Structures are given as structure tokens and as C-alpha cells.
Amino acid sequence: MASSTSVLLLNGGKELSGQISGWLEDVASGQYRLVPSDLVDDGLVALLSGDYDVGILCIDDPSEAARDLLSSVKNQFCPVPVVVLSTRMDEVLDREAIPAGAADYLALDTVNAYWLERSLRYAIERKRTEQYLARLAHHDPLTDIPNRVLFRDRLENAIRIATRDKMRFALMFIDLDDFKNVNDRYGHDIGDGLIRMCAERLQKLLRRSDSMARMGGDEFTLLLLNVESSSDIAHLAVKIIEQITAPYDIGGYQLSVGCSVGIASYPEAGHSADALLKSADLAMYQAKQVEGSNFRFFTEEMNRDVRYRLSLEEDLRRAVENRELYLEYQPRFAVRSGKVVVLEALLRWNHPQKGILSAHNFISIAEDTGLIFAIGYWAIRRACEDLQRLRRDCGIELKMAINLSARQFRDEAMVQQVANIFAETGVNPNHIEFELTETALMENIDMVSLCMRPLSYFGVTFALDDFGTGSSSFLHLQRLPIAALKIDSQFMADLLRRRSERRLVAAMINLAHNLGKVVVAEGVESASQQKWLVEEGCDQMQGYYLCAPHAYSRLKKVIGDLTLAPIPDDTETPSEE
């Protein structure tokens, strides 16, 4: 037994932790180090960290979290054994614990210090023997990574978990190009060295939750769990190609090889291990048909979408440097006075080939790449500068509404950065309104609220965009410094045809007023919509019917004459459907 065996105690509690520590010290003084943790959900991560020799999972009933942990320990071939411990003997646990993945099952009312220490010691010894035998059966002897048999087990387990939890994962099939020429020209020893180095390079690119295998010859597979988007997979494929095709120095020879990568995503490319492997293999052969090293998704639609997105991402990086981004401003009118009271800043991209793109075409790319921070601060600064110029040159009292991405709140220096922009541009924070979508707010409520409060102290107001499409609660609407609710434009489309839609919008207007919020209708595209909203007491409105967005140069010329259009006498009335 090693002089310091680390034991991870999961879900044990303070009292039990003290009891187990005392037992181990009595039986084997100084030979065990007990580390308690209450986070069962993170147990697998801790066990895989390499910091522990054995785990003790304390449970009194087979909860879902405990079952998941034991299942993961078993299916992920966790190198650390786990002993299940309950406060009393339970027949269900006794029968299910070991098949579920436990190394042993013990009950406090039938065990003593000696038997506990013995169980831990034997569990470690058995696990070492199991690992040695499993490595012989499930690992490639050349690269020491999983072989085809083990990889298939992991793939089938990934399918089970993904099906249950409705998650996505990706399977990559990697084949080296012209590897046969390396063997023929330099010999099999050099070829084996190349395979080993390829395996090492691939392993460095993977997360701890991912798996890889050598399927035979010059073929590798990767299993990527919990992938968020196809673009994330594509980025990894690009990195794999870069790593595999980089030069090798083996036995004094300078070598290089190409590679082709086929990608199959679950569930789009198949629901079984055989189907996914076949799909990834077919995609790999498609990649081989293109000259040079390439990757391909199984579906052509995914290929087009991913390649378009990657191309747009590179263009967006250049757009920031080349100053291709600009703002347009859409007026928001006060219903009572008919005057413009707010300008909403709308981000635009003058793409050299694709023309003018609105924010929804590229903002998600900016978020995923981190460009949202530079773009976001630029937009705030430019909107503040233009507002100052309009107020100074036209003498009009206006507020500026600026859309924010929830990702921008991840910048710890956001509040200070915004404060600096206010100071440098001389804008009064009372003249600034930040807009957040309801969905983005609710998905990041804690993070966003931390920044909203200090910004509101400066005088900034907030508007909740797309109201009615998310799941914000009355409590959040009351507690957060939200001054205005913007009814989403999708409700305007059927406003005149459906009585149910009118009732819904009327209820939202009534709710907002009861909460003391300003009600803004966006997407107003007809006089009939305008008339109905006025009658229902909407406070402000905007839309192309009222006024389209303008660039600053044009807006400056016309803003003094902009007023809410009068409603024609012959405006249609809503249908009774």
C-alpha cells in the first residue's frame, strides 16, 4: 500500500467524514488522506482528475445522480474504483451497486474500521488488475490508445446518454493520405513512428470528456461529446488537419502527410453505432475526393452551412479591422405627442461581396468568436457620439437605445468600459437605453443583473426586447431596473386577423402598465396596426410603416421633420376571427 492513498468521499457529510477518517487512521495510520465533497454531479470529473486512488460514494437510496455516476464510472472506464457506502443494509443497493459500476457495497451497520480499510485496499488492487487486462484487450499496442472494440463500447454508451438527455455529439473519422508511400519509402519502423506521433498530436487537441481510437492501419476515430454547434466541430476539424499535416522529424527523416476528416453528427447522421460509423466513413471518402487535406460533414446541407459560417467568420474579423461595420438609426415615436423620443441603433455590415447585412446575419458569429466585445464597445461609442452630435446640431431631446448581447456581460470590466465611453463622449447616461432580449436575459439572469444595477445607478435605463417570446417572471420584471417592455414584432403580423392575438397583446400592454413599465410596439407595418395600438394605450411604437432606419447622414437632415403619421380615415378595422 502506498504511503499516501487519496480517498474521495462523495456525499458523506461532516459527521461521517470524521468517522471514516478516524477508522482509517486507527487501522493504517498515516496511509490514507480523506477528501470530502458534497458534489455528486461533479464526481466523475473529480475521479478522472488523477488526484485520487479510490472513491467512497455515500448513498441511502439509488438516486438518479448516484446511478449516473456509477454508470459513468463503468462506461468511461474510470481508473479509480468506487465503493458504495450506506448508513444501513439495503437489499436493493446490495443487489444493484456492483452491477451498476461499484467496486464494493458496504453498510455502516454491518462494517467496522478493518473491513472498510480492507475493502478500499482490495478495490484498488482489483482495479489495477482489471486495468492491466483491459488494456491488453481494449488498447492499441502501437499507440496505447483505445482500439476498435473499446471505441465501439464508448460510442454505444454515448448514444444511450444522448438519447436519454436529448443531447448532440459528433463522430470524426480520420484517414491519413498517402501513408502507404511512407511505409514503402522509409520502412515500417518509420511508419509506426508516424502513427504514434499522429496519435499524440490528436490527443493534445481533445477535451477530457472526448475519446479517440485507432481503428487500424492509418485510421483514427474521435468521439466529441456535448458539442454546441457545427461550427465548433468544424473548428476542431481545421485544427486536426493543421496538426496532422505539420512536418514530422522521425529517425532523421523529414516527413509530411495529408489527412481527410469525415464528420457524422448525432442524431442527424444516424441513431446507431453502425449508422454513425458508416456516415462518418462516407463523409471521409467525400473529403478525399477533394484535392488536399479537407473535412466533410455527412450531410451536404451541414457542409454548406458550416463552410458559409466559417467564411463569414473570417470576413467578420477583417470587417472589424477594415471598418466595414456601421450603424443605422430607427426612430421610436411617442403616441401622445407624435414626436421622436428614442433612436434605436441598428448594427449593419457593408460586406464587400454580400452587400448590406443586418445584425441577425452575423451577431451569433461575433458571440461565438469573442468579437462581440470589440464590436459591442464600438457600437456603444459610435451611438453615443452620434447622439451627442444630433442633440447639439438639431437641438432635439432624444434618447439612444443600444442593443446588447448577453455575452457582453461576461466581460468583468464591462461596467467600467461603458462608464469610460460615457465620460469620453460626454454623453449623459440618462439619455442611454440598453436593450436586452427576454430570452438572453433569462438564460443569463444572474450574470446580467450584476451589471444592470451599477449601470442603472449611472442613470442608464433598460428595455426588455422581444417581450412575450421568453419566460421572464413578474418577480424579475419588478426587481430588475427595466423601464420598458417591447412587444415583439411577431405579434403584429396576425394582430388584425386574429382576435386571440389582439387579446394577448392587450393583456401584455395591461400587464406592463400595471408593472409601471413603458410599452413599446415594434414592427408596426400598417395604419390599422397603429390605430389599434393607439386605442389600446400603447406608449411608443416603431416600424417601417412609421419610419425606416436611416444612416446618420440622412437622419440628421430629416429628423427635425419626423412625426408620427396621422391615421387615415379609411383605416380598416380588425376582423372578428
KANOR-V99021 format. One line per field, one symbol per residue. ss: DSSP state (H for helix, E for strand, - for the rest). A space follows every 10 residues. Layout:
ss = ???
This chain:
ss = ----EEEEEE --HHHHHHHH HHHHHHH--- -EEEEEE--H HHHHHHH--- ---EEEEE-- ---HHHHHHH HHHHH----- EEEEEE---- HHHHHHHHHH ---EEEEHHH --HHHHHHHH HHHHHHHHHH HHHHHHHHE- -----E-HHH HHHHHHHHHH HHHHH---EE EEEEEEE-HH HHHHHH-HHH HHHHHHHHHH HHHHH----- EEEEEE--EE EEEEE----H HHHHHHHHHH HHHHH--EEE --EEE--EEE EEEEEE---- --HHHHHHHH HHHHHHHH-- ---EEEE--H HHHHHHHHHH HHHHHHHHHH HH--EEEEEE EEEE----EE EEEEEEEEEE E---EEEEHH H-HHHHHHH- HHHHHHHHHH HHHHHHHHHH HHHH----EE EEE--HHHHH ---HHHHHHH HHHHH---HH HEEEEEEHHH HHH-HHHHHH HHHHHHHH-- EEEEEEE--- ---HHHHHH- -EEEEEE--H HHH-----HH HHHHHHHHHH HHHH---EEE E-----HHHH HHHHH----E E--------E EHHHHHHHHH H-E------- -------
